[in-house]
Amino acid sequence: MSKRSMESVVEAVNDLPSLPHIVVRVMELCEDPDSTAQEIAEILNQDQAMTARVLRMSNSAFYGFPRRIATVADAIVFLGFKTIRSIVMAASVSDILSQEMEGYALAYGELWKHSQCSAMAARLIGKKTRFVKLDLAYTAALLHDIGKVILNNIMKEAYHEVVAKVNTDNVSFIEAENEILGFNHALIGSTVAEKWNLPPELVEAIALHHHPEQAEINKELTAIVHLADAICVSMGIGIGIDGMLYPISEEALEILGLNELEIENMVSELVDVFVDEQSF
């Protein structure tokens, strides 16, 4: 891989917008035990587009709230600070993740669908395995492929080489990326997470979502993101060329104490949720 390409990756990471001020402020308020739903609502209401997205997602079948949520303040009260924090993160990155990813053979909106599917799957896996930080699992899975946004242009040139490598050498997509580009979308994604000052365990989960057995900070979180990604690939949601040869880590299943039957049950639960377009 040429030096110019590595430089262009670094530039592309730097060019990616920082998280909007409103999102950063909501994150801070959600962490502060003294803040109120009203304070968070006031911040969110400064941005109409964000407010509309938060309300739309709050009313999706995924959160299953029995009656219609009409205001941001209601959403915060009914769904809780942590859930709102993950919804706000999703609302803020949906544009970045919705663009066409020609380098990964993903049409407009497909990467967003895959990311949102993975986030929902991660939250469900987290519930089933009694993982305490559900919003962290949701956010890590939501952002696991954000490195593709950065590598998209380089992949347009390297696309055929990477695909040929997968086919002829029978290696996973991420190994082919490493071999031909000198780095991979997971590693680049973790540098984006660092740029956004996200917690180290989340940075690790993005970096190692294809190799959860290598995680050290939070093995469980990384295993959840890996499995959520694999489930959405198996469901055929938003998969491009890297859906080829996606090995599931046996160790991830062991870490989470899950068997194949439990995973099949989760898949059917998710199918019901995805019928609702509001989720996306």
MARVO-888969 format. One record per residue (C-alpha): residue in three letters; x, y, z; residue number from 1. Coordinates in steps of 0.05 Angstrom, whole numbers, always signed. Example, Ala and Ser with C-alpha at 12.3 -4.5 7.8 and 13.67 -1.06 7.14 Angstrom:
! residues 2
> residuo, c1, c2, c3, num
> ala, +246, -90, +156, 1
> ser, +273, -21, +143, 2
END
This chain:
! residues 280
> residuo, c1, c2, c3, num
> met, +0, +0, +0, 1
> ser, +29, +67, -19, 2
> lys, +48, +120, +33, 3
> arg, +0, +168, -2, 4
> ser, -58, +122, +14, 5
> met, -41, +118, +88, 6
> glu, -36, +194, +89, 7
> ser, -103, +200, +54, 8
> val, -134, +154, +107, 9
> val, -107, +198, +163, 10
> glu, -134, +259, +126, 11
> ala, -202, +226, +116, 12
> val, -207, +211, +190, 13
> asn, -190, +283, +206, 14
> asp, -241, +308, +155, 15
> leu, -297, +267, +185, 16
> pro, -339, +317, +225, 17
> ser, -333, +316, +301, 18
> leu, -395, +295, +338, 19
> pro, -444, +353, +338, 20
> his, -440, +398, +401, 21
> ile, -512, +378, +419, 22
> val, -494, +304, +419, 23
> val, -432, +315, +462, 24
> arg, -474, +357, +511, 25
> val, -528, +303, +515, 26
> met, -475, +250, +528, 27
> glu, -447, +292, +585, 28
> leu, -516, +306, +615, 29
> cys, -535, +232, +611, 30
> glu, -472, +215, +651, 31
> asp, -487, +268, +704, 32
> pro, -532, +239, +760, 33
> asp, -556, +310, +777, 34
> ser, -583, +328, +708, 35
> thr, -657, +327, +693, 36
> ala, -699, +303, +635, 37
> gln, -719, +376, +623, 38
> glu, -646, +398, +615, 39
> ile, -633, +343, +564, 40
> ala, -698, +359, +527, 41
> glu, -679, +433, +523, 42
> ile, -612, +416, +491, 43
> leu, -644, +368, +440, 44
> asn, -700, +415, +422, 45
> gln, -648, +464, +395, 46
> asp, -641, +419, +335, 47
> gln, -706, +404, +299, 48
> ala, -679, +349, +254, 49
> met, -647, +314, +313, 50
> thr, -712, +320, +353, 51
> ala, -753, +290, +296, 52
> arg, -704, +231, +289, 53
> val, -703, +218, +364, 54
> leu, -779, +216, +367, 55
> arg, -784, +172, +306, 56
> met, -735, +121, +334, 57
> ser, -765, +125, +404, 58
> asn, -832, +104, +374, 59
> ser, -804, +45, +335, 60
> ala, -826, -26, +352, 61
> phe, -755, -39, +377, 62
> tyr, -767, +0, +441, 63
> gly, -837, -28, +446, 64
> phe, -867, +29, +487, 65
> pro, -942, +17, +491, 66
> arg, -966, +87, +476, 67
> arg, -943, +141, +428, 68
> ile, -885, +185, +453, 69
> ala, -901, +256, +432, 70
> thr, -844, +298, +461, 71
> val, -770, +290, +473, 72
> ala, -782, +301, +548, 73
> asp, -831, +243, +548, 74
> ala, -781, +199, +510, 75
> ile, -728, +213, +563, 76
> val, -775, +198, +621, 77
> phe, -805, +135, +590, 78
> leu, -742, +105, +559, 79
> gly, -689, +131, +608, 80
> phe, -624, +170, +601, 81
> lys, -582, +113, +575, 82
> thr, -629, +92, +520, 83
> ile, -637, +165, +498, 84
> arg, -562, +172, +496, 85
> ser, -556, +113, +447, 86
> ile, -615, +139, +405, 87
> val, -583, +208, +400, 88
> met, -517, +177, +378, 89
> ala, -554, +137, +324, 90
> ala, -592, +199, +301, 91
> ser, -527, +238, +295, 92
> val, -489, +186, +254, 93
> ser, -546, +163, +209, 94
> asp, -526, +212, +153, 95
> ile, -452, +191, +155, 96
> leu, -472, +117, +152, 97
> ser, -526, +126, +99, 98
> gln, -482, +146, +41, 99
> glu, -467, +98, -16, 100
> met, -406, +54, -5, 101
> glu, -385, +37, -75, 102
> gly, -318, +9, -50, 103
> tyr, -356, -42, -8, 104
> ala, -412, -56, -58, 105
> leu, -464, -24, -12, 106
> ala, -520, +18, -41, 107
> tyr, -545, +82, -9, 108
> gly, -573, +67, +61, 109
> glu, -547, -4, +65, 110
> leu, -490, +9, +113, 111
> trp, -538, +47, +158, 112
> lys, -587, -12, +157, 113
> his, -532, -60, +174, 114
> ser, -505, -15, +230, 115
> gln, -574, -5, +260, 116
> cys, -590, -79, +254, 117
> ser, -524, -95, +290, 118
> ala, -539, -44, +344, 119
> met, -608, -74, +357, 120
> ala, -580, -145, +356, 121
> ala, -525, -123, +406, 122
> arg, -577, -95, +453, 123
> leu, -617, -159, +449, 124
> ile, -555, -203, +461, 125
> gly, -537, -157, +519, 126
> lys, -606, -168, +550, 127
> lys, -603, -244, +541, 128
> thr, -533, -248, +572, 129
> arg, -548, -198, +628, 130
> phe, -494, -150, +603, 131
> val, -501, -88, +646, 132
> lys, -485, -33, +596, 133
> leu, -538, -43, +542, 134
> asp, -529, +27, +513, 135
> leu, -454, +15, +506, 136
> ala, -467, -50, +468, 137
> tyr, -517, -13, +423, 138
> thr, -469, +44, +408, 139
> ala, -408, +0, +396, 140
> ala, -447, -43, +347, 141
> leu, -477, +18, +314, 142
> leu, -407, +45, +299, 143
> his, -371, -21, +286, 144
> asp, -365, -9, +211, 145
> ile, -354, +67, +211, 146
> gly, -283, +54, +184, 147
> lys, -315, +35, +117, 148
> val, -337, +107, +108, 149
> ile, -264, +127, +112, 150
> leu, -236, +70, +68, 151
> asn, -291, +74, +16, 152
> asn, -251, +115, -34, 153
> ile, -188, +74, -27, 154
> met, -229, +10, -33, 155
> lys, -257, +34, -100, 156
> glu, -187, +25, -128, 157
> ala, -168, -38, -88, 158
> tyr, -237, -71, -92, 159
> his, -220, -123, -145, 160
> glu, -154, -142, -113, 161
> val, -187, -152, -45, 162
> val, -243, -194, -74, 163
> ala, -193, -236, -114, 164
> lys, -152, -248, -51, 165
> val, -214, -272, -13, 166
> asn, -233, -319, -69, 167
> thr, -165, -348, -88, 168
> asp, -133, -352, -19, 169
> asn, -196, -370, +19, 170
> val, -183, -317, +72, 171
> ser, -233, -273, +108, 172
> phe, -248, -204, +81, 173
> ile, -212, -168, +137, 174
> glu, -149, -209, +125, 175
> ala, -151, -191, +51, 176
> glu, -159, -117, +70, 177
> asn, -97, -122, +116, 178
> glu, -57, -157, +62, 179
> ile, -74, -108, +6, 180
> leu, -86, -42, +41, 181
> gly, -39, -52, +100, 182
> phe, -96, -37, +149, 183
> asn, -170, -54, +156, 184
> his, -237, -20, +166, 185
> ala, -242, -42, +239, 186
> leu, -176, -10, +258, 187
> ile, -193, +54, +220, 188
> gly, -261, +54, +254, 189
> ser, -229, +52, +322, 190
> thr, -187, +114, +305, 191
> val, -253, +150, +290, 192
> ala, -280, +128, +357, 193
> glu, -217, +155, +390, 194
> lys, -225, +221, +353, 195
> trp, -295, +226, +382, 196
> asn, -268, +213, +453, 197
> leu, -310, +150, +461, 198
> pro, -292, +102, +519, 199
> pro, -232, +56, +510, 200
> glu, -275, -8, +514, 201
> leu, -318, +18, +457, 202
> val, -256, +35, +416, 203
> glu, -231, -36, +428, 204
> ala, -297, -68, +409, 205
> ile, -296, -31, +341, 206
> ala, -223, -48, +329, 207
> leu, -231, -122, +345, 208
> his, -302, -137, +322, 209
> his, -275, -191, +275, 210
> his, -227, -219, +327, 211
> pro, -263, -215, +394, 212
> glu, -216, -267, +425, 213
> gln, -161, -213, +424, 214
> ala, -200, -164, +467, 215
> glu, -170, -146, +535, 216
> ile, -209, -86, +562, 217
> asn, -279, -115, +555, 218
> lys, -282, -184, +523, 219
> glu, -357, -189, +533, 220
> leu, -372, -124, +497, 221
> thr, -328, -142, +438, 222
> ala, -359, -211, +434, 223
> ile, -429, -180, +433, 224
> val, -410, -133, +376, 225
> his, -379, -191, +337, 226
> leu, -439, -235, +345, 227
> ala, -489, -179, +329, 228
> asp, -451, -164, +265, 229
> ala, -450, -238, +247, 230
> ile, -525, -245, +260, 231
> cys, -541, -187, +213, 232
> val, -495, -216, +160, 233
> ser, -531, -283, +166, 234
> met, -598, -246, +158, 235
> gly, -571, -213, +95, 236
> ile, -582, -142, +122, 237
> gly, -537, -90, +90, 238
> ile, -482, -137, +69, 239
> gly, -434, -119, +14, 240
> ile, -373, -156, -9, 241
> asp, -348, -168, +61, 242
> gly, -407, -214, +75, 243
> met, -365, -267, +40, 244
> leu, -331, -315, +88, 245
> tyr, -351, -287, +155, 246
> pro, -325, -336, +207, 247
> ile, -361, -334, +275, 248
> ser, -313, -336, +333, 249
> glu, -326, -397, +376, 250
> glu, -293, -361, +434, 251
> ala, -344, -304, +429, 252
> leu, -400, -355, +438, 253
> glu, -364, -385, +498, 254
> ile, -352, -316, +529, 255
> leu, -426, -301, +524, 256
> gly, -449, -371, +542, 257
> leu, -495, -376, +482, 258
> asn, -512, -435, +438, 259
> glu, -538, -439, +366, 260
> leu, -610, -449, +386, 261
> glu, -610, -385, +428, 262
> ile, -580, -348, +369, 263
> glu, -634, -374, +322, 264
> asn, -687, -350, +372, 265
> met, -655, -281, +373, 266
> val, -656, -279, +297, 267
> ser, -732, -292, +296, 268
> glu, -743, -237, +348, 269
> leu, -703, -188, +306, 270
> val, -740, -207, +242, 271
> asp, -805, -183, +276, 272
> val, -773, -117, +296, 273
> phe, -744, -103, +227, 274
> val, -812, -107, +195, 275
> asp, -822, -38, +226, 276
> glu, -788, +12, +180, 277
> gln, -787, +64, +237, 278
> ser, -728, +25, +266, 279
> phe, -685, +51, +209, 280
END
